[in-house]
Amino acid sequence: MVIVSKLQKGARGSGVFVFPYLRRSLSPLTDDLPAVQVRLSWKGRSKLMWMLVDTGSTVSVLPPGVSEDLGLELGAWPHPVKGLGGSVTVQAGRAYAQLVKADTSGRQGEPLLLDPLMVVADEQILPIPILGRRPFLEYFELTLREHQKELVLRA
């Protein structure tokens, strides 16, 4: 797997990771948002997918089909959460995430654990998975270079 290294918090200057991104939209009514390729894995299963980069979302959110493909262990009961778009029913889980493409030095490290990871109950509510702030922005400073269509993570 090609991944972003998990560096210790506070290890500034330890690495710069540059990833190309595409622009995707959740619906015809929303603006295009940056999306990066991510490999999610859990207990021997993995899935490569495009995820919207949403720095306004505290956690990452998946549609139920991705959760089923990975065999994620979800919380015992669904519960509602509120956001800008209203309320949605989710279940909590966890998975390892790896942004696809090594850093400029070619180094590779360990994947980051997305915990908690939310899974929506209805596939139609969330057609594209969302990559939220945790844990990436706990380890990295994020810059979006709009002209180059690049996402930069700096340790």
VEXDREN-2710 file (C-alpha; in Angstrom, 1 decimal):
% VEXDREN-2710
k/r/px/py/pz
1/MET/0.0/0.0/0.0
2/VAL/1.2/3.5/-0.7
3/ILE/0.4/5.7/2.3
4/VAL/1.0/8.8/4.2
5/SER/3.4/8.3/7.1
6/LYS/2.0/8.7/10.6
7/LEU/4.5/11.1/12.2
8/GLN/4.6/12.0/15.8
9/LYS/2.6/15.1/16.8
10/GLY/4.9/18.1/16.9
11/ALA/7.4/16.6/14.5
12/ARG/7.3/19.7/12.3
13/GLY/9.5/19.7/9.3
14/SER/9.6/15.9/9.3
15/GLY/8.0/15.6/5.9
16/VAL/6.0/17.2/3.1
17/PHE/3.4/15.0/1.4
18/VAL/1.8/16.2/-1.9
19/PHE/-1.3/14.5/-3.4
20/PRO/-3.2/15.3/-6.6
21/TYR/-6.9/15.8/-6.2
22/LEU/-9.9/16.0/-8.4
23/ARG/-13.0/18.1/-7.9
24/ARG/-16.3/16.3/-7.0
25/SER/-19.7/17.3/-6.0
26/LEU/-22.2/15.8/-3.6
27/SER/-25.1/16.9/-5.7
28/PRO/-25.9/19.1/-8.7
29/LEU/-26.7/21.8/-6.1
30/THR/-23.3/21.9/-4.4
31/ASP/-20.0/23.3/-5.5
32/ASP/-17.2/21.0/-6.6
33/LEU/-15.0/20.0/-3.6
34/PRO/-11.5/18.6/-3.6
35/ALA/-11.4/14.8/-3.5
36/VAL/-8.3/12.6/-2.9
37/GLN/-7.8/8.9/-3.4
38/VAL/-7.8/7.0/-0.1
39/ARG/-7.3/3.3/0.7
40/LEU/-9.4/2.3/3.7
41/SER/-8.6/-1.0/5.4
42/TRP/-9.9/-3.0/8.3
43/LYS/-8.9/-6.5/9.4
44/GLY/-7.4/-7.7/6.1
45/ARG/-9.9/-6.0/3.8
46/SER/-9.2/-2.8/1.9
47/LYS/-11.0/-0.6/-0.6
48/LEU/-9.6/2.2/-2.8
49/MET/-12.0/5.2/-3.2
50/TRP/-12.3/8.9/-3.8
51/MET/-13.2/10.9/-0.6
52/LEU/-14.1/14.5/-0.4
53/VAL/-11.8/16.6/1.7
54/ASP/-14.0/18.4/4.2
55/THR/-12.1/20.5/6.7
56/GLY/-15.4/21.6/8.3
57/SER/-16.2/18.0/9.2
58/THR/-14.6/16.8/12.5
59/VAL/-14.8/13.1/11.6
60/SER/-14.9/11.1/8.4
61/VAL/-18.2/9.7/7.1
62/LEU/-18.9/6.7/4.9
63/PRO/-21.9/5.4/3.0
64/PRO/-23.1/2.0/4.3
65/GLY/-21.9/0.1/1.2
66/VAL/-18.3/0.9/2.0
67/SER/-18.7/-0.1/5.6
68/GLU/-20.2/-3.5/4.4
69/ASP/-17.3/-4.0/1.9
70/LEU/-14.7/-3.5/4.6
71/GLY/-16.6/-5.5/7.3
72/LEU/-16.5/-2.6/9.7
73/GLU/-17.6/-3.3/13.3
74/LEU/-20.2/-0.6/14.0
75/GLY/-21.7/0.6/17.2
76/ALA/-24.7/-1.3/18.6
77/TRP/-27.3/1.4/17.8
78/PRO/-27.8/4.1/15.2
79/HIS/-28.1/7.6/16.6
80/PRO/-28.9/11.0/15.1
81/VAL/-26.1/13.7/14.7
82/LYS/-26.7/17.3/13.6
83/GLY/-24.7/19.3/11.1
84/LEU/-25.1/22.2/8.8
85/GLY/-27.4/20.1/6.5
86/GLY/-29.6/19.0/9.4
87/SER/-29.8/15.7/11.2
88/VAL/-28.7/12.3/9.9
89/THR/-28.7/8.9/11.5
90/VAL/-25.2/7.3/11.8
91/GLN/-23.3/4.5/13.5
92/ALA/-19.8/4.8/14.8
93/GLY/-16.9/2.5/13.6
94/ARG/-13.2/2.7/12.8
95/ALA/-10.9/2.0/9.9
96/TYR/-7.4/2.7/8.8
97/ALA/-6.9/5.4/6.1
98/GLN/-4.1/5.8/3.7
99/LEU/-3.9/8.7/1.2
100/VAL/-2.7/7.3/-2.1
101/LYS/0.7/8.5/-3.4
102/ALA/3.9/8.6/-1.4
103/ASP/5.5/11.9/-0.2
104/THR/8.2/13.6/-2.3
105/SER/11.0/11.5/-0.7
106/GLY/9.2/8.2/-1.4
107/ARG/9.0/7.3/2.3
108/GLN/6.2/5.2/3.5
109/GLY/4.8/4.8/7.0
110/GLU/1.9/3.5/8.9
111/PRO/-1.8/4.2/8.1
112/LEU/-3.8/6.6/10.3
113/LEU/-6.7/5.2/12.3
114/LEU/-10.0/7.0/11.6
115/ASP/-11.6/6.7/15.0
116/PRO/-14.4/7.6/15.3
117/LEU/-15.6/7.0/11.7
118/MET/-19.3/7.6/11.1
119/VAL/-21.4/5.5/8.7
120/VAL/-24.7/6.9/7.5
121/ALA/-27.7/4.7/7.6
122/ASP/-28.9/5.7/4.0
123/GLU/-26.6/5.4/0.9
124/GLN/-28.6/8.2/-0.8
125/ILE/-27.8/10.7/1.9
126/LEU/-24.1/10.5/1.2
127/PRO/-23.1/9.3/-2.3
128/ILE/-19.4/10.2/-1.8
129/PRO/-17.4/9.4/1.4
130/ILE/-16.1/12.4/3.4
131/LEU/-12.5/12.7/4.8
132/GLY/-12.8/14.9/7.9
133/ARG/-10.2/16.6/10.0
134/ARG/-9.4/13.8/12.5
135/PRO/-6.8/12.4/12.6
136/PHE/-5.0/14.0/9.7
137/LEU/-5.0/17.6/11.0
138/GLU/-3.9/16.4/14.4
139/TYR/-0.6/15.3/12.7
140/PHE/-0.3/17.6/9.7
141/GLU/-0.9/21.1/8.5
142/LEU/-3.1/21.0/5.4
143/THR/-2.8/23.3/2.3
144/LEU/-4.9/23.1/-0.8
145/ARG/-3.1/24.4/-3.9
146/GLU/-6.1/25.2/-6.1
147/HIS/-4.2/26.1/-9.3
148/GLN/-2.2/22.8/-9.2
149/LYS/-5.0/20.8/-7.8
150/GLU/-2.8/19.5/-5.0
151/LEU/-3.4/18.7/-1.4
152/VAL/-0.2/19.3/0.7
153/LEU/0.2/17.8/4.2
154/ARG/3.2/19.1/6.2
155/ALA/4.4/17.5/9.4
END
